[in-house]
Amino acid sequence: MDLDVFVSAHRAEWDRLDALLRRQRRLNGAEVDELVALYQRTATHLSLIQSSAPDPQLTGRLSQLVARARSAVTGGRRSSWRDVVRFLTHGFPAAVYRARHWWVPTALLSTLVAALLGWWIGTHPDVQASIAAPDALREMTRPGGQYETYYSSHPAASFAAQVWTNNAQAAAMCLVLGIFLGLPVLWILLLNMLNLGVGIGLMSSAGRLDVFLGLVLPHGLLELTAVFVAAGTGLRLGWTVIDPGPRTRRSALAEGGRAAVGMAIGLALVLFVSGAIEGFVTPSGLPTWARISIGVLAELAFLAYVYVLGGRAARAGETGDVEEHERSATVPTAA
């Protein structure tokens, strides 16, 4: 595309749109129709320039012009509780549901890795000796040792807040760093599974695996599910860089990125629940069966939330992306 010819052909339309937007008085009906038509054409011009002949100065001017026109056409919009409810009942569960082909295999493979690491550590004393000295291992695994007192070492409220913050950061890193071909996500997953595998291996070698699982399962089921969802979404975003499908790589990443931001907010709420369980239920005096039952119920509630509400919303066309009028203007792309 010859950019100079294109600018010469459409400069008058852009100037006219800018003049309408600067009008101090109220526009009449014909001027409003003209403004809408010019806004649509200018948005198309912007997409054409971005894809065919990107020019930073011209792109910046038209982006600002399109943004002002969109604001004038759609009017100011404030978020309301209705938006929050819609996000929680449609957008977030639909996004998790649509990503299930990524996070479910991620969960299964990661759990298998943790189990194999636990078996390997638990059945090989030389591996245990490379982790820590025998006295330190006994201190970690004995009744009342570090593995048991970890969950009651701080006041419940502050411990829950600390756990929530750490897990939310880990989930956000999986979502954000997925764009680097998913490689940082695999590293974060490996570190998490290694920590879990070490605990399983050391406590099983001490004959206290039941105690360890009784401490981990109440909060760990929901917590690890949230991490797996974040990791699966991050891996999907990384694959989008490699294979964007029929869309342009720019639009595919924009859509995936917007959905990932919404996913981060939703998973922060899920991790808040798991953090509360870890802070108040795991170290409580409840019997082991009761604590594990609470964790299982929380996990089943989340899965039902995703597969029932999320499945219904996804089948209705919900993607977890922002609404269409809030997206950047694009032009159709040939398949």
C-alpha positions in Angstrom: 0.0 0.0 0.0 1.3 3.5 -0.9 0.9 5.3 2.4 1.2 8.8 0.9 -1.6 8.1 -1.6 -3.7 6.5 1.1 -3.3 9.5 3.4 -4.1 12.0 0.6 -7.3 10.1 -0.2 -8.6 9.9 3.4 -7.1 13.0 5.2 -10.3 15.0 4.6 -12.4 12.3 6.3 -10.1 12.3 9.3 -10.1 16.1 9.5 -13.9 16.1 9.3 -14.2 13.5 12.1 -11.8 15.6 14.3 -13.9 18.7 13.6 -17.1 17.0 14.6 -15.5 15.7 17.8 -14.3 19.2 18.7 -17.8 20.8 18.2 -18.9 22.6 21.4 -22.5 22.6 20.5 -24.7 19.5 20.3 -24.7 17.7 17.0 -27.9 17.4 15.0 -29.2 14.0 13.6 -27.4 14.2 10.3 -24.1 15.1 12.0 -24.4 12.2 14.4 -24.9 9.8 11.5 -21.9 11.3 9.8 -19.8 11.0 12.9 -20.7 7.3 13.3 -19.9 6.6 9.6 -16.6 8.4 9.8 -15.7 6.6 13.0 -16.3 3.2 11.4 -14.3 4.2 8.3 -11.4 5.6 10.3 -11.3 2.5 12.5 -10.9 0.4 9.3 -8.2 2.8 8.0 -6.3 2.4 11.2 -6.4 -1.4 11.0 -5.3 -1.3 7.4 -2.3 0.9 8.2 -1.3 -1.2 11.2 -1.3 -4.4 9.1 0.0 -3.1 5.8 2.1 0.0 6.3 2.7 0.8 10.0 3.8 4.3 10.6 4.2 5.3 14.3 3.2 8.9 13.9 0.1 8.3 11.8 -0.9 5.2 13.8 -0.7 7.3 17.0 -2.9 10.1 15.5 -5.5 7.7 14.2 -5.6 5.6 17.4 -6.3 8.8 19.4 -8.9 9.9 16.9 -10.6 6.5 16.9 -10.6 6.4 20.8 -12.2 9.8 21.0 -14.8 8.8 18.4 -15.6 5.6 20.2 -16.1 7.5 23.4 -18.4 9.9 21.7 -20.4 7.2 19.9 -20.8 4.8 22.8 -20.8 7.3 25.6 -19.2 7.0 29.0 -19.6 3.7 30.7 -19.1 3.0 34.3 -18.6 -0.5 35.8 -21.4 -1.7 38.0 -22.2 -4.6 40.2 -23.9 -6.1 37.1 -20.5 -6.3 35.4 -19.0 -8.1 38.4 -21.9 -10.6 38.5 -21.6 -11.2 34.8 -17.9 -11.7 35.1 -18.3 -14.2 37.9 -21.2 -16.1 36.4 -20.3 -16.0 32.7 -16.9 -14.6 31.7 -14.5 -16.3 34.2 -16.1 -19.8 34.3 -16.4 -19.7 30.5 -12.8 -18.8 30.1 -11.7 -21.6 32.4 -14.0 -24.1 30.6 -12.7 -23.2 27.2 -9.1 -23.7 28.4 -9.9 -27.1 29.8 -8.1 -28.9 27.0 -4.9 -27.3 28.2 -5.2 -27.2 32.0 -6.7 -30.7 32.5 -3.7 -32.5 30.8 -1.4 -30.1 32.6 -3.0 -31.1 35.9 -2.7 -34.9 35.2 0.8 -34.8 33.9 2.0 -32.5 36.8 0.4 -34.8 39.4 2.1 -37.8 37.8 5.4 -36.0 37.9 5.0 -35.2 41.6 4.0 -38.8 42.4 7.0 -40.2 40.5 9.3 -37.7 42.2 7.8 -38.7 45.6 8.3 -42.4 44.9 11.9 -41.9 43.7 12.8 -39.8 46.8 11.0 -42.1 49.2 12.6 -45.3 48.0 16.2 -44.0 47.5 18.0 -43.1 50.8 20.9 -41.6 48.8 18.6 -39.1 47.2 17.2 -38.2 50.7 20.7 -37.7 52.0 21.4 -35.2 49.1 18.4 -33.1 50.2 19.5 -32.7 53.9 21.4 -34.2 56.7 19.8 -37.1 58.6 19.1 -35.0 61.7 17.5 -32.3 59.6 15.3 -34.9 57.8 14.2 -36.3 61.1 13.4 -32.8 62.4 11.2 -32.2 59.3 9.3 -35.5 59.4 8.9 -36.3 63.1 5.6 -35.9 64.9 5.4 -32.2 65.7 8.2 -31.5 63.2 8.5 -28.8 60.6 6.0 -30.3 58.1 3.3 -30.3 60.8 4.1 -27.0 62.5 4.4 -25.1 59.2 0.7 -24.5 59.0 0.3 -23.2 62.6 3.6 -21.3 62.8 1.8 -17.9 62.3 -1.6 -16.5 63.2 -4.3 -17.9 60.9 -5.3 -14.6 59.3 -1.8 -13.4 58.5 -0.8 -16.9 57.3 -3.8 -17.1 55.0 -3.0 -13.6 53.6 0.6 -14.6 53.0 -0.3 -17.8 51.3 -2.9 -16.1 49.1 -0.4 -13.4 48.0 2.3 -16.0 47.1 -0.1 -18.2 45.2 -1.8 -15.4 43.3 1.7 -14.1 42.3 2.6 -17.6 41.0 -0.6 -17.9 39.0 -0.2 -14.4 37.6 3.4 -15.3 36.5 2.1 -18.4 34.7 -0.4 -16.3 32.9 1.9 -13.4 32.0 5.0 -15.4 31.2 3.2 -17.8 28.9 3.8 -15.5 26.0 7.5 -16.5 26.1 6.5 -19.8 24.4 5.4 -21.2 27.7 8.9 -22.1 28.8 8.8 -20.1 32.1 5.5 -21.7 32.9 7.0 -25.2 32.6 9.8 -24.1 35.0 7.2 -22.8 37.6 5.3 -26.0 37.3 8.4 -28.1 37.8 9.4 -26.2 41.0 5.9 -26.7 42.4 5.8 -30.4 41.7 9.4 -30.8 43.0 8.4 -29.2 46.3 5.3 -31.5 46.5 7.3 -34.5 45.5 10.0 -33.9 48.2 7.3 -33.7 50.8 5.6 -36.9 49.6 9.0 -38.7 49.4 10.3 -37.7 52.8 7.1 -38.2 54.8 6.5 -41.6 53.1 10.0 -42.7 54.0 9.2 -41.8 57.6 6.0 -43.8 57.4 3.9 -40.7 57.9 2.5 -40.1 54.3 -1.1 -40.2 55.7 -0.2 -37.2 58.0 1.3 -35.3 55.1 -1.7 -35.8 52.8 -4.0 -34.9 55.7 -2.3 -31.6 55.9 -2.0 -30.9 52.1 -5.3 -32.1 50.7 -7.7 -29.8 52.5 -6.3 -26.7 50.7 -4.0 -28.3 48.1 -6.8 -29.6 45.9 -8.2 -26.2 45.1 -4.9 -24.4 45.3 -3.2 -26.7 42.8 -6.2 -26.7 40.5 -5.9 -22.9 40.3 -2.2 -23.2 39.6 -2.9 -25.8 36.8 -5.6 -23.5 35.3 -3.1 -20.6 35.2 -0.3 -22.8 33.8 -2.6 -24.3 31.1 -3.8 -20.9 30.1 -0.2 -19.6 30.0 0.9 -22.6 27.8 -2.1 -21.9 25.5 -1.0 -18.3 25.2 2.6 -19.5 24.4 1.2 -21.8 21.7 -0.7 -18.9 20.2 2.6 -17.2 19.5 3.6 -20.2 17.5 0.3 -21.0 15.8 -2.3 -18.1 15.9 -4.6 -20.0 13.6 -6.7 -18.1 11.1 -6.3 -14.8 13.0 -3.4 -12.5 12.8 -0.9 -13.1 15.5 -1.5 -9.6 16.9 -5.3 -10.2 17.2 -4.9 -13.7 18.6 -2.5 -12.5 21.3 -4.7 -9.6 22.1 -7.7 -11.8 22.6 -5.7 -14.4 24.6 -4.1 -11.6 26.7 -7.4 -10.0 27.6 -8.8 -13.4 28.6 -5.7 -14.1 30.7 -6.1 -10.8 32.6 -9.7 -11.8 33.5 -8.4 -15.2 34.4 -5.9 -13.7 36.8 -8.6 -11.8 38.6 -10.9 -14.9 38.9 -8.1 -17.2 40.0 -7.1 -14.6 42.7 -10.6 -15.1 44.2 -10.2 -18.9 43.9 -6.8 -18.8 45.6 -8.3 -16.5 48.3 -10.7 -19.4 49.2 -7.8 -22.0 49.2 -5.7 -19.6 51.3 -8.5 -19.2 53.9 -8.8 -23.0 54.1 -5.0 -23.3 54.5 -5.0 -20.7 57.2 -8.0 -21.7 59.2 -9.0 -25.3 58.3 -5.6 -27.1 57.7 -4.1 -26.3 61.2 -7.4 -26.6 63.0 -8.3 -29.3 65.5 -10.8 -30.9 63.2 -10.3 -34.6 62.5 -8.4 -35.4 59.4 -11.5 -36.8 57.6 -13.4 -33.5 58.2 -10.6 -31.3 57.0 -10.1 -33.4 53.8 -13.9 -33.4 53.3 -13.9 -29.6 53.3 -11.1 -29.6 50.7 -12.9 -32.1 48.5 -16.2 -30.1 48.7 -14.4 -26.9 47.8 -12.8 -28.7 44.8 -16.0 -30.2 43.6 -17.8 -26.9 44.0 -15.2 -25.2 41.7 -15.4 -28.0 39.1 -19.2 -27.8 39.1 -18.9 -24.0 38.8 -16.6 -24.4 35.7 -18.3 -27.3 34.0 -22.0 -26.2 34.7 -22.0 -22.4 34.6 -18.9 -22.1 32.4 -20.0 -24.8 30.0 -23.4 -23.2 29.6 -21.9 -19.7 29.1 -19.3 -21.1 26.6 -22.0 -22.8 24.6 -23.9 -19.5 24.5 -20.9 -17.9 22.9 -19.1 -16.4 25.9 -15.3 -16.4 25.5 -14.1 -14.6 28.6 -12.9 -11.7 26.4 -14.2 -8.1 27.0 -17.3 -7.1 25.2 -17.0 -6.3 21.5 -17.5 -2.5 21.8 -14.5 -2.4 24.2 -12.1 -4.1 21.9 -9.8 -2.4 19.4 -11.2 -2.0 15.9 -10.1 -4.7 13.5 -10.8 -5.7 9.9 -11.8 -9.2 8.8 -9.0 -11.6 8.1 -9.2 -14.2 5.4 -9.1 -17.8 6.6 
